[in-house]
Amino acid sequence: MAPSRTTALHRPPTQTPRARPRAELSRERILSAAIELIDAKGLKALNMRDLGLALGASTMGVYRHFKNKSELLDAVVDHVTEGFAPTPMDGSWQAQAKALSLNVRAAMLAHPDLADLIGREFRRSPTSLRVNTQIIERLRVSGVPPPLLPDAYWAISSYTTGYSLLEAQTYWRRRRADPKSSGAERVRKAAVLLQSVQGVSPDALQDAAVVLSRPLDDAQFLFGLECLIRGLEDKFAGVGGAQTEA
């Protein structure tokens, strides 16, 4: 049976969908989303517009919390640097130094695209200064002799951040490389690259291929850290006042 004109004319009007409410923003949500965006697409991909879209908010909503991208990046670096803060533990200064170094490295490698910024801004902000102070205090109370505290701190800090920065810079290249390649294969590839080098002996080129193909990894990092700690032990023995591990 065909519908009457009355039925057709009195259909209820189509309702206009309500606009979805904007997500409520906070500094913490913005920082978390910014770090996720950087980790996924790289530092160059970060911009206020895409960040607002990722948050389901307007660009102006982001600007209400951070006046520009530079201020946002400062806050992002501070957020990551909080992870450098030492966790409570007991033990010798050697154990403390190793734990502190591993903690900083882990925090940097968790966000490889931010490693360069973290290394450059480590001492400037109140957050960075507080974290540094906590690390220095941990080394002092665990037995580092006060006269050598500056040397010990900078030796450990420079090694840790420098090595971690090198690891972070090669992060994407290492991810693209074949993880199943053998040491011999890596040496072969390095030797091919070194064929263009002039003015050095074949033996030097062979040694360079072996050395430069060595991956930056946990084992290599710990080797250098152990050497550093043993060297500090010798220095501390000369001034006294520091306990060394048996």
Beta strands, then each sheet from edge to edge (+ up, - down):
end
